[in-house]
Amino acid sequence: MTPLVLRKDDNGLCILVLNRPEKLNAINMEVIRELRVHAETLEKQFKTIGCVVLRGSGRCFSAGHDLGTIESDNHDAAAIAKFESETITRLANLPQPVIAAVHGHCYTGALELALSGDIILAAMSARFADTHGKWSLTPIWGLSQRLPRRIGANKAKDMMFTTKTYTSEEAAAMGLANLCVPDETFDAEIEALARSILATFWFSNRANKKLLLKTDGISLEDGIRYEVEHTEGIGPDSKERISAFGKKNNCLAEMKKMG
């Protein structure tokens, strides 16, 4: 059976690909289960994987929650909602930086999934919307919490109450997407962004992400106190790196004197 979420690893980069192109990568319970397995595995692989990309195959990132499965899931709705929400949270809380790479549709449940990314990279073709209001539904995968934290409460209300569709440029302008790039260079831009993250020190990325997650929503005073008390401090190879930097600068200075 073909996996509904493909995984490819390449020199510290893990790419997860939603793989239901014939259904516009609509998210059902089977997709969630596979995402859960990947998240549980990646949580333990922070020494070999330094960045995760989440994207969709075919024409789009994802058209959203597979509406055809919602009614059949109602027999155990509370347990299913808990499992699905916890899965999105585990992706968001991975120790590695997560890039959500979005092209084409990114509606409702797909938007909730994309919001698990630390960075959202949007192709020009990307379209974002929260359409819960069109179907008499409410969020259960974290949208009511993550969306206002990313773009502010006022803009989140606009998206949620009007169900309006936003272009990638509009998404970037309001801070929903970090970057908006041409579709022709989308793959190259994903690779370049991921490699720029991998080129920094993974220890710092993990520690910084943990600090950001733990202090989200608390006061500045409490956040600073938490940072001081819980910072992971200096990485295992920091002294060697700083020493090498000092030697390089000394060498350059000597060369200038001679030149």
GUTIRO-725797 format. One line per field, with one value per residue: residue number from 0; residue in three letters; chain; x, y, z of N, C-alpha, C in turn. Coordinates in Angstrom, 3 decimals. Atoms other than C-alpha are relative to their C-alpha. Layout:
<atoms>
tornu NUM;...
roba ala;...
gufi A;...
n.east X;...
n.north Y;...
n.up Z;...
ca.east X;...
ca.north Y;...
ca.up Z;...
c.east X;...
c.north Y;...
c.up Z;...
</atoms>
This chain:
<atoms>
tornu 0;1;2;3;4;5;6;7;8;9;10;11;12;13;14;15;16;17;18;19;20;21;22;23;24;25;26;27;28;29;30;31;32;33;34;35;36;37;38;39;40;41;42;43;44;45;46;47;48;49;50;51;52;53;54;55;56;57;58;59;60;61;62;63;64;65;66;67;68;69;70;71;72;73;74;75;76;77;78;79;80;81;82;83;84;85;86;87;88;89;90;91;92;93;94;95;96;97;98;99;100;101;102;103;104;105;106;107;108;109;110;111;112;113;114;115;116;117;118;119;120;121;122;123;124;125;126;127;128;129;130;131;132;133;134;135;136;137;138;139;140;141;142;143;144;145;146;147;148;149;150;151;152;153;154;155;156;157;158;159;160;161;162;163;164;165;166;167;168;169;170;171;172;173;174;175;176;177;178;179;180;181;182;183;184;185;186;187;188;189;190;191;192;193;194;195;196;197;198;199;200;201;202;203;204;205;206;207;208;209;210;211;212;213;214;215;216;217;218;219;220;221;222;223;224;225;226;227;228;229;230;231;232;233;234;235;236;237;238;239;240;241;242;243;244;245;246;247;248;249;250;251;252;253;254;255;256;257;258
roba met;thr;pro;leu;val;leu;arg;lys;asp;asp;asn;gly;leu;cys;ile;leu;val;leu;asn;arg;pro;glu;lys;leu;asn;ala;ile;asn;met;glu;val;ile;arg;glu;leu;arg;val;his;ala;glu;thr;leu;glu;lys;gln;phe;lys;thr;ile;gly;cys;val;val;leu;arg;gly;ser;gly;arg;cys;phe;ser;ala;gly;his;asp;leu;gly;thr;ile;glu;ser;asp;asn;his;asp;ala;ala;ala;ile;ala;lys;phe;glu;ser;glu;thr;ile;thr;arg;leu;ala;asn;leu;pro;gln;pro;val;ile;ala;ala;val;his;gly;his;cys;tyr;thr;gly;ala;leu;glu;leu;ala;leu;ser;gly;asp;ile;ile;leu;ala;ala;met;ser;ala;arg;phe;ala;asp;thr;his;gly;lys;trp;ser;leu;thr;pro;ile;trp;gly;leu;ser;gln;arg;leu;pro;arg;arg;ile;gly;ala;asn;lys;ala;lys;asp;met;met;phe;thr;thr;lys;thr;tyr;thr;ser;glu;glu;ala;ala;ala;met;gly;leu;ala;asn;leu;cys;val;pro;asp;glu;thr;phe;asp;ala;glu;ile;glu;ala;leu;ala;arg;ser;ile;leu;ala;thr;phe;trp;phe;ser;asn;arg;ala;asn;lys;lys;leu;leu;leu;lys;thr;asp;gly;ile;ser;leu;glu;asp;gly;ile;arg;tyr;glu;val;glu;his;thr;glu;gly;ile;gly;pro;asp;ser;lys;glu;arg;ile;ser;ala;phe;gly;lys;lys;asn;asn;cys;leu;ala;glu;met;lys;lys;met;gly
gufi A;A;A;A;A;A;A;A;A;A;A;A;A;A;A;A;A;A;A;A;A;A;A;A;A;A;A;A;A;A;A;A;A;A;A;A;A;A;A;A;A;A;A;A;A;A;A;A;A;A;A;A;A;A;A;A;A;A;A;A;A;A;A;A;A;A;A;A;A;A;A;A;A;A;A;A;A;A;A;A;A;A;A;A;A;A;A;A;A;A;A;A;A;A;A;A;A;A;A;A;A;A;A;A;A;A;A;A;A;A;A;A;A;A;A;A;A;A;A;A;A;A;A;A;A;A;A;A;A;A;A;A;A;A;A;A;A;A;A;A;A;A;A;A;A;A;A;A;A;A;A;A;A;A;A;A;A;A;A;A;A;A;A;A;A;A;A;A;A;A;A;A;A;A;A;A;A;A;A;A;A;A;A;A;A;A;A;A;A;A;A;A;A;A;A;A;A;A;A;A;A;A;A;A;A;A;A;A;A;A;A;A;A;A;A;A;A;A;A;A;A;A;A;A;A;A;A;A;A;A;A;A;A;A;A;A;A;A;A;A;A;A;A;A;A;A;A;A;A;A;A;A;A;A;A;A;A;A;A
n.east 0.842;-0.790;0.153;0.703;-0.995;-1.319;-1.134;-1.305;-1.076;-1.124;-1.039;0.533;1.324;1.102;1.136;1.244;0.852;1.364;-0.006;1.317;0.197;1.292;0.986;-0.578;-0.636;0.960;-0.522;0.902;-0.610;-1.178;-1.088;-0.371;-0.721;-1.353;-0.712;-0.315;-1.153;-1.173;-0.312;-0.581;-1.350;-0.853;-0.293;-1.176;-1.081;-0.511;-1.443;-0.244;0.881;-0.067;1.079;1.093;0.878;1.312;0.556;0.970;-0.310;0.980;0.423;0.146;-0.382;1.141;1.296;0.540;0.574;0.869;1.350;0.748;-0.262;0.397;1.233;-0.248;-0.832;0.743;0.299;-0.998;-0.531;-0.876;-1.286;-0.659;-0.457;-1.153;-1.139;-0.409;-0.580;-1.289;-0.945;-0.435;-0.840;-1.291;-0.747;-0.388;-0.955;-1.211;-1.200;-0.589;0.799;0.904;0.426;1.175;-0.163;1.391;0.365;1.397;0.968;-0.334;1.275;0.613;-0.851;-1.348;-0.561;-0.363;-1.220;-1.086;-0.345;-0.946;-1.330;-0.622;-0.088;0.844;-0.518;1.129;-0.145;0.956;1.297;0.638;1.217;0.257;1.328;0.649;1.394;0.860;1.302;0.828;0.533;0.506;-1.008;-0.922;-1.335;-0.368;-1.414;-0.840;0.017;0.449;-1.111;-1.231;0.180;-0.171;-1.370;-0.862;0.355;0.753;1.415;0.892;-0.069;0.524;1.469;0.380;-0.091;0.939;1.396;0.398;-0.451;-0.628;-1.239;-1.109;-1.103;-1.277;-0.539;0.748;-0.427;-1.314;0.147;0.546;-0.850;0.370;-1.141;-1.263;-0.546;0.818;-0.981;0.597;0.161;-1.086;-1.183;0.507;-0.820;-1.331;0.118;0.146;-1.326;-0.912;0.392;-0.322;-1.452;-0.484;0.273;-0.903;-1.371;-0.204;-0.216;1.259;0.175;0.611;1.353;0.869;0.140;0.772;1.402;0.577;0.260;1.128;1.222;0.303;0.321;1.042;1.202;-0.205;-0.461;-1.419;-0.762;-0.057;-0.746;-1.425;-0.375;-0.062;-1.187;-1.186;0.001;0.126;-0.812;-0.901;-1.354;-1.003;0.019;-1.173;-1.148;-0.066;-1.343;-0.834;0.428;-0.433;-1.453;-0.342;0.335;-1.046;-1.223;0.194;-0.116;-1.408;-0.714;0.341;-0.661;-1.423;-0.127;0.144;-1.249;-1.021;0.357
n.north -1.199;-1.224;-0.884;-1.274;-1.020;0.483;-0.610;0.052;-0.613;-0.402;-0.762;-0.739;-0.550;0.948;-0.551;0.760;-0.398;0.510;0.767;0.348;-1.033;0.158;-0.605;-1.297;0.212;-0.183;0.661;0.904;0.614;0.771;-0.978;-0.426;1.099;0.064;-1.172;0.268;0.903;-0.783;-0.940;0.762;0.410;-1.179;-0.507;0.701;-0.054;-1.375;-0.009;0.311;-0.851;-1.358;-0.832;0.783;-0.691;0.623;-0.527;0.865;0.468;-0.360;-1.372;-0.902;0.452;0.819;-0.671;-0.051;1.206;0.751;-0.183;1.248;0.892;-0.609;0.598;1.384;-0.021;-0.570;0.975;-0.130;-1.297;-0.604;0.705;-0.276;-1.393;-0.055;0.631;-0.854;-1.224;0.347;0.271;-1.301;-0.602;0.693;-0.535;-1.374;0.015;0.751;-0.755;-0.614;-0.983;0.595;-0.881;0.403;-0.516;0.009;-0.432;0.309;-0.112;0.233;-0.420;0.511;0.976;-0.131;-1.192;0.414;0.794;-0.907;-0.805;0.742;-0.379;-1.194;-0.913;0.363;-0.471;0.091;-0.258;-1.010;0.656;0.383;-0.689;0.325;-0.362;0.790;0.118;0.672;-0.667;0.400;1.353;0.078;0.732;-0.809;0.611;0.973;0.322;-1.070;-1.242;-1.145;-0.405;-0.281;-1.052;-1.345;-0.190;-0.273;-1.195;-0.943;0.367;-0.700;0.619;1.361;-0.120;-0.268;1.254;0.995;-0.429;-0.227;1.159;-0.544;0.603;-0.946;0.384;0.172;-1.330;-0.508;0.794;-0.496;-1.361;0.014;0.801;1.418;0.609;-0.724;-0.328;0.300;0.183;0.498;1.453;0.569;0.186;0.452;1.100;-0.518;-0.864;0.908;0.577;-1.046;-0.358;1.127;0.109;-1.110;0.398;1.101;-0.510;-0.536;1.077;0.655;-0.173;-1.316;0.011;0.765;-0.737;-1.216;0.370;0.383;-1.234;-0.687;0.747;-0.026;-1.348;-0.574;-0.471;-0.493;-1.385;-0.223;0.219;1.438;0.637;-0.227;0.823;1.390;0.143;0.033;1.182;1.266;0.060;1.159;-0.519;0.168;1.302;0.850;-0.348;-1.450;-0.512;0.285;-0.878;-1.367;0.007;0.028;-1.322;-0.913;0.289;-0.469;-1.458;-0.325;0.311;-1.056;-1.221;0.146;-0.106;-1.423;-0.666;0.395;-0.452
n.up 0.000;0.118;-1.160;0.206;-0.329;0.396;-0.688;0.659;-0.777;0.835;-0.699;-1.138;0.315;0.167;0.736;-0.097;1.122;0.029;1.239;0.541;1.029;0.680;-0.896;-0.368;-1.310;-1.098;-1.201;-0.704;-1.183;0.392;0.145;-1.356;-0.646;0.549;-0.508;-1.403;-0.024;0.390;-1.084;-1.117;0.399;0.122;-1.352;-0.516;0.990;0.050;0.260;1.407;0.807;-0.532;0.552;0.586;0.953;0.204;1.245;0.657;1.349;1.013;0.299;-1.144;-1.340;-0.425;0.039;-1.357;-0.597;0.901;-0.543;0.122;-1.135;-1.270;-0.519;-0.406;-1.199;-1.122;-1.033;-1.057;0.406;-1.014;0.002;1.279;-0.040;-0.913;0.676;1.116;-0.545;-0.600;1.079;0.521;-1.036;-0.023;1.139;-0.332;-1.110;0.321;-0.387;1.187;0.730;0.988;1.084;0.769;1.360;0.475;1.341;0.265;-1.088;-1.411;-0.566;-1.217;-0.679;0.547;-0.640;-1.360;0.121;0.379;-1.174;-0.830;0.453;-0.576;1.143;1.139;1.281;0.925;1.430;0.473;0.242;-1.268;-0.422;-1.398;-0.490;-1.054;0.462;-0.972;-0.026;1.146;-0.196;-1.380;-0.763;-0.804;0.003;-1.041;0.180;-0.528;0.771;-0.804;-0.865;0.740;1.002;-0.579;-0.481;1.153;0.781;-0.818;-0.184;0.927;1.323;-0.135;0.021;1.388;0.737;-0.515;0.121;1.393;0.780;1.202;0.474;0.097;0.880;-0.687;-0.282;-1.152;-1.160;-0.413;-0.508;-1.358;-0.875;-0.011;0.686;-0.193;1.308;1.171;1.076;1.244;0.085;0.783;-0.853;-1.304;-0.517;-0.305;-1.179;-1.150;-0.241;-0.490;-1.369;-0.882;-0.139;-0.829;-1.382;-0.330;-0.085;-1.344;-0.958;-0.354;-1.448;-0.229;0.552;-0.910;-1.254;0.258;0.250;-1.285;-0.748;0.619;-0.282;-1.426;-0.468;0.846;-0.675;-1.359;-0.047;0.290;-1.228;-0.268;1.075;-0.231;-1.149;0.461;0.836;-0.861;-0.861;0.730;1.211;0.069;-0.078;1.048;0.655;-0.252;0.841;0.095;-0.268;1.158;1.091;-0.311;0.094;1.421;0.528;-0.469;0.739;1.371;-0.023;-0.247;1.235;0.950;-0.455;0.317;1.447;0.341;-0.381;0.958;1.323
ca.east 0.000;1.366;2.083;-0.134;2.804;6.133;9.449;12.770;15.983;18.907;21.975;20.140;16.961;13.710;10.978;7.460;5.090;1.313;0.588;-3.080;-2.748;-5.902;-7.820;-5.858;-4.093;-7.283;-6.504;-8.243;-7.536;-5.086;-3.012;-3.077;-1.972;1.000;1.918;1.798;4.258;6.631;6.397;7.110;10.135;11.503;11.257;14.038;16.161;17.326;20.988;20.630;17.797;18.223;15.277;11.885;9.935;6.213;4.689;2.100;2.355;0.652;-1.357;-1.438;-0.371;-3.817;-7.454;-8.075;-9.904;-11.572;-15.189;-16.446;-14.970;-16.330;-19.813;-18.484;-16.121;-18.902;-19.379;-16.193;-15.721;-14.120;-11.402;-10.664;-10.441;-8.028;-5.790;-5.771;-5.084;-2.291;-0.704;-0.606;0.854;3.572;4.572;4.597;6.673;9.306;12.799;13.819;12.737;9.758;9.113;5.590;6.052;2.698;1.624;-1.918;-4.776;-4.227;-7.724;-9.079;-7.617;-4.661;-4.146;-4.179;-1.524;0.573;0.460;2.455;5.391;7.805;8.186;5.619;7.124;4.456;4.582;2.813;0.071;-0.700;-4.161;-5.038;-8.470;-10.306;-13.662;-14.989;-17.802;-18.963;-19.690;-20.984;-17.762;-15.292;-11.527;-10.239;-6.629;-5.413;-6.339;-8.130;-4.889;-2.081;-3.593;-4.023;-0.593;0.870;-1.091;-2.864;-6.416;-7.971;-6.730;-7.527;-11.128;-11.292;-10.123;-12.390;-15.568;-15.508;-13.958;-12.208;-9.421;-6.057;-3.326;0.229;1.225;-1.547;-0.501;3.072;1.945;0.013;2.732;0.957;3.636;7.264;8.197;6.386;8.331;7.638;6.345;9.161;11.760;9.658;11.647;14.955;13.748;12.666;16.085;17.934;15.938;16.335;20.080;20.520;18.919;21.016;24.181;23.636;24.183;21.427;21.990;21.106;18.076;16.658;17.317;15.912;12.768;12.203;12.507;10.066;7.513;7.762;7.407;4.719;1.939;3.537;4.628;7.966;9.166;8.249;9.713;13.067;13.122;12.386;15.152;17.733;16.667;16.155;18.574;20.645;23.672;26.773;26.753;29.211;31.373;31.009;34.491;36.154;34.080;34.839;38.530;38.664;36.966;39.545;42.431;40.976;40.673;44.235;45.469;43.636;45.081;48.598;48.044;46.921;50.055;52.213;50.278
ca.north 0.000;3.407;5.644;8.711;10.627;10.084;10.703;11.553;12.273;14.148;15.220;16.277;17.405;15.441;16.128;14.903;14.916;14.587;11.961;11.980;14.059;12.581;13.975;17.264;15.856;16.100;15.095;12.041;9.874;7.685;10.758;11.892;8.459;8.474;12.021;10.885;8.053;10.428;12.980;10.346;9.165;12.651;13.618;11.111;11.950;15.445;14.423;13.253;15.481;19.245;20.558;19.243;20.327;19.575;19.908;18.418;16.415;17.266;20.453;21.758;21.577;20.370;21.239;20.655;18.154;15.440;16.506;13.123;11.501;13.917;12.410;8.841;9.897;11.292;8.029;8.760;12.445;13.487;10.818;11.437;15.205;14.725;12.400;14.690;17.821;16.124;15.021;18.576;19.749;17.102;18.317;21.927;20.960;18.926;19.835;20.653;23.810;22.945;24.599;24.342;24.733;25.711;25.798;25.839;25.250;25.594;25.675;25.158;21.882;22.337;25.817;24.297;21.818;24.553;26.534;23.732;25.071;27.479;29.074;29.105;29.411;30.177;29.812;32.516;29.980;29.442;30.353;30.455;30.387;29.297;27.974;26.426;29.007;27.748;24.298;25.100;23.725;24.984;24.410;21.359;21.296;24.494;27.192;29.404;29.523;29.421;31.750;34.828;34.231;34.402;37.253;38.966;38.612;41.227;39.651;36.156;37.267;38.591;35.262;33.193;35.288;36.025;32.741;34.932;33.449;35.220;35.208;34.288;37.960;38.921;36.086;37.360;40.955;39.992;37.686;34.391;33.405;34.304;34.330;34.420;33.066;32.272;28.769;28.256;28.564;27.087;23.856;25.710;28.220;25.396;23.787;27.080;27.966;24.498;24.454;27.889;26.506;23.346;25.445;26.948;25.003;22.503;22.762;26.464;25.903;23.261;25.353;28.532;26.777;25.300;28.748;30.249;27.485;27.554;31.346;31.880;34.032;34.887;38.355;39.859;39.812;36.153;35.264;36.849;35.096;31.775;32.367;33.059;30.110;27.557;28.466;25.522;27.776;26.964;24.138;21.237;22.588;26.303;26.866;25.200;27.258;30.555;29.649;28.866;32.181;34.034;32.304;33.155;36.855;36.914;35.350;37.940;40.750;39.416;39.155;42.813;43.895;41.985;43.229
ca.up 0.000;-1.006;2.016;2.370;3.827;2.113;3.851;2.223;4.162;2.633;4.640;7.783;6.018;6.348;3.797;4.583;1.609;1.806;-0.832;-1.837;-5.020;-6.556;-3.541;-3.461;-0.373;1.694;5.264;6.697;9.738;7.816;6.901;10.534;11.743;9.376;10.377;14.010;13.342;11.565;14.386;17.043;15.073;14.381;18.047;18.714;15.669;16.620;16.273;12.665;11.406;11.788;9.751;8.611;5.534;5.253;1.792;-0.566;-3.775;-7.046;-7.508;-3.945;-0.321;0.776;0.198;3.915;6.078;4.006;4.561;3.427;6.533;9.136;9.416;9.592;12.395;14.602;16.507;18.445;17.692;20.985;20.923;17.251;17.734;20.639;18.627;15.587;17.620;19.564;16.284;14.903;18.221;18.120;14.663;15.888;18.926;17.111;18.362;14.784;12.918;10.703;7.325;5.890;2.130;0.625;-3.002;-4.341;-1.892;1.855;3.308;6.808;8.136;5.797;7.233;10.717;9.574;7.931;11.176;12.802;10.800;12.425;9.001;6.197;2.722;0.120;-3.638;-5.652;-6.418;-2.722;-1.476;2.214;3.840;6.962;5.740;8.958;8.810;5.413;6.808;10.316;11.805;14.396;14.669;16.544;15.322;16.996;14.488;17.042;19.055;16.501;13.882;16.152;17.649;14.150;12.574;15.497;16.776;14.481;11.258;12.540;13.169;9.628;8.210;10.449;10.199;6.445;5.191;2.600;0.478;0.646;-1.977;-1.085;-1.306;1.117;3.426;3.444;4.027;7.174;8.497;7.863;5.352;5.997;2.329;-1.018;-4.003;-7.685;-8.394;-10.881;-8.115;-5.296;-4.940;-5.054;-2.451;-0.114;-0.469;0.063;3.181;4.671;3.972;5.550;8.710;8.603;8.225;11.695;14.903;15.569;19.321;19.215;16.980;19.330;22.432;20.889;19.656;23.112;24.717;22.228;22.772;26.566;26.837;24.195;25.622;28.967;30.087;29.072;32.686;33.163;29.780;30.567;33.937;32.233;29.680;32.399;34.533;31.773;28.994;27.815;27.689;25.692;23.163;23.329;20.492;21.191;22.634;19.646;17.208;18.953;19.200;15.483;14.709;16.826;15.094;11.685;12.608;13.958;10.755;8.643;10.752;10.243;6.498;6.375;8.192;5.730;2.707
c.east 0.879;-0.207;-0.725;0.855;1.364;1.078;1.263;1.008;1.174;0.945;-0.560;-1.364;-1.000;-1.142;-1.169;-0.961;-1.373;-0.232;-1.377;-0.324;-1.336;-1.154;0.459;0.576;-0.934;0.407;-1.080;0.748;1.253;1.208;0.500;0.811;1.441;0.833;0.427;1.240;1.277;0.417;0.674;1.417;0.951;0.352;1.298;1.224;0.637;1.508;0.325;-0.868;-0.037;-1.077;-1.025;-0.802;-1.279;-0.623;-0.999;0.444;-1.070;-0.297;0.010;0.582;-1.088;-1.265;-0.661;-0.481;-0.921;-1.414;-0.822;0.181;-0.554;-1.230;0.236;0.827;-0.783;-0.273;0.993;0.728;1.008;1.390;0.782;0.565;1.242;1.250;0.526;0.690;1.376;1.053;0.542;0.939;1.366;0.872;0.510;1.105;1.233;1.228;0.656;-0.884;-0.819;-0.399;-1.248;0.118;-1.334;-0.097;-1.452;-0.870;0.639;-1.181;-0.316;0.902;1.424;0.699;0.420;1.288;1.192;0.465;0.873;1.432;0.516;0.100;-0.945;0.581;-1.088;0.439;-1.043;-1.386;-0.766;-1.227;-0.383;-1.423;-0.380;-1.482;-0.886;-1.418;-0.898;-0.730;-0.586;0.903;0.812;1.357;0.171;1.481;0.899;-0.074;-0.380;1.095;1.235;-0.160;0.127;1.388;0.951;-0.333;-0.755;-1.483;-0.904;-0.005;-0.521;-1.528;-0.500;0.003;-1.098;-1.454;-0.454;0.238;0.641;1.270;1.055;1.067;1.272;0.611;-0.703;0.409;1.347;-0.113;-0.531;0.781;-0.394;1.099;1.240;0.562;-1.007;0.935;-0.699;-0.094;1.167;1.244;-0.363;0.883;1.388;-0.020;-0.175;1.360;0.949;-0.319;0.377;1.505;0.577;-0.239;0.975;1.445;0.303;0.116;-1.320;-0.286;-0.722;-1.435;-0.978;-0.263;-0.849;-1.477;-0.697;-0.338;-1.218;-1.325;-0.415;-0.450;-1.091;-1.213;0.199;0.576;1.489;0.857;0.146;0.812;1.502;0.493;0.141;1.260;1.268;0.087;0.055;0.821;0.939;1.459;0.861;-0.036;1.298;1.227;0.209;1.414;0.920;-0.345;0.496;1.511;0.457;-0.271;1.069;1.295;-0.086;0.171;1.440;0.838;-0.236;0.708;1.487;0.237;-0.108;1.272;1.090;-0.269;0.078
c.north 1.251;0.883;1.284;1.177;-0.594;0.703;-0.197;0.740;0.311;0.888;0.909;0.610;-1.133;0.705;-0.956;0.525;-0.640;-0.621;-0.553;0.967;-0.090;0.579;1.381;-0.038;0.314;-0.889;-0.854;-0.648;-0.798;0.920;0.436;-1.084;-0.081;1.204;-0.213;-0.888;0.760;0.959;-0.716;-0.452;1.187;0.605;-0.584;0.159;1.387;0.070;-0.260;0.810;1.394;0.926;-0.912;0.892;-0.809;0.625;-0.989;-0.402;0.488;1.489;0.940;-0.592;-0.925;0.837;0.038;-1.348;-0.669;0.015;-1.281;-0.938;0.535;-0.674;-1.422;-0.071;0.386;-0.980;0.076;1.331;0.563;-0.640;0.287;1.411;0.143;-0.564;0.889;1.263;-0.250;-0.265;1.297;0.669;-0.654;0.452;1.407;0.042;-0.857;0.811;0.710;1.153;-0.688;1.075;-0.600;0.675;-0.145;0.484;-0.391;0.157;-0.244;0.500;-0.748;-0.999;0.033;1.220;-0.329;-0.824;0.898;0.843;-0.753;0.318;1.227;1.096;-0.513;0.665;-0.223;0.233;1.036;-0.591;-0.304;0.861;-0.508;0.424;-0.882;-0.051;-0.770;0.576;-0.356;-1.303;-0.203;-0.881;0.969;-0.710;-1.014;-0.372;1.177;1.329;1.216;0.517;0.403;1.159;1.402;0.250;0.337;1.336;1.051;-0.331;0.648;-0.645;-1.426;0.015;0.234;-1.289;-0.972;0.384;0.142;-1.210;0.424;-0.778;1.080;-0.534;-0.177;1.349;0.621;-0.738;0.474;1.384;0.007;-0.904;-1.450;-0.822;0.848;0.500;-0.372;-0.042;-0.506;-1.530;-0.654;-0.274;-0.560;-1.094;0.484;0.876;-0.830;-0.548;1.042;0.385;-1.108;-0.101;1.148;-0.285;-1.087;0.465;0.639;-1.176;-0.560;0.120;1.311;0.033;-0.731;0.782;1.251;-0.312;-0.370;1.234;0.733;-0.692;0.136;1.375;0.666;0.410;0.513;1.409;0.091;-0.305;-1.488;-0.734;0.162;-0.845;-1.467;-0.226;-0.134;-1.313;-1.313;-0.065;-1.203;0.431;-0.296;-1.417;-0.754;0.359;1.500;0.545;-0.208;0.931;1.424;0.113;0.029;1.341;1.016;-0.189;0.509;1.509;0.442;-0.206;1.087;1.299;-0.031;0.163;1.460;0.755;-0.280;0.583;1.460
c.up 0.000;1.230;-0.372;0.419;-0.311;0.818;-0.816;0.862;-0.920;0.791;1.096;-0.212;-0.149;-0.707;0.131;-1.062;0.134;-1.371;-0.353;-1.143;-0.714;0.821;0.468;1.416;1.172;1.172;0.650;1.167;-0.357;-0.183;1.372;0.698;-0.514;0.433;1.453;0.117;-0.356;1.114;1.163;-0.308;0.001;1.356;0.553;-0.908;-0.096;-0.252;-1.474;-0.957;0.630;-0.514;-0.657;-0.934;-0.146;-1.230;-0.594;-1.385;-0.975;-0.048;1.192;1.272;0.532;-0.079;1.358;0.497;-1.019;0.557;-0.058;1.166;1.310;0.588;0.489;1.275;1.265;1.129;1.155;-0.171;0.999;-0.008;-1.270;-0.015;0.872;-0.682;-1.121;0.499;0.605;-1.069;-0.595;1.003;0.055;-1.171;0.307;1.039;-0.261;0.413;-1.180;-0.510;-1.084;-1.012;-0.634;-1.367;-0.733;-1.440;-0.230;1.241;1.368;0.816;1.296;0.724;-0.501;0.585;1.429;-0.011;-0.335;1.186;0.996;-0.410;0.735;-1.048;-1.074;-1.243;-1.043;-1.437;-0.410;-0.210;1.284;0.289;1.390;0.381;1.185;-0.332;0.977;-0.035;-1.159;0.250;1.400;0.866;0.845;0.046;1.133;-0.086;0.379;-0.710;0.842;0.923;-0.806;-0.981;0.610;0.555;-1.145;-0.661;0.812;0.014;-1.032;-1.380;0.045;-0.024;-1.416;-0.812;0.415;-0.255;-1.449;-0.890;-1.333;-0.354;-0.216;-0.947;0.828;0.364;1.195;1.270;0.515;0.633;1.430;0.942;0.109;-0.672;0.263;-1.317;-1.073;-1.201;-1.263;0.001;-0.730;0.849;1.373;0.607;0.405;1.251;1.278;0.396;0.606;1.439;0.975;0.226;0.828;1.479;0.435;0.165;1.352;0.973;0.510;1.484;0.290;-0.513;0.923;1.282;-0.190;-0.229;1.305;0.832;-0.557;0.323;1.472;0.482;-0.825;0.840;1.412;-0.046;-0.316;1.217;0.303;-1.068;0.174;1.167;-0.426;-0.831;0.847;0.767;-0.769;-1.284;0.042;-0.138;-1.211;-0.557;0.187;-0.826;-0.102;0.168;-1.197;-1.163;0.219;-0.121;-1.456;-0.656;0.384;-0.760;-1.435;-0.073;0.219;-1.256;-1.039;0.355;-0.358;-1.504;-0.457;0.312;-1.039;-1.388;-0.193
</atoms>
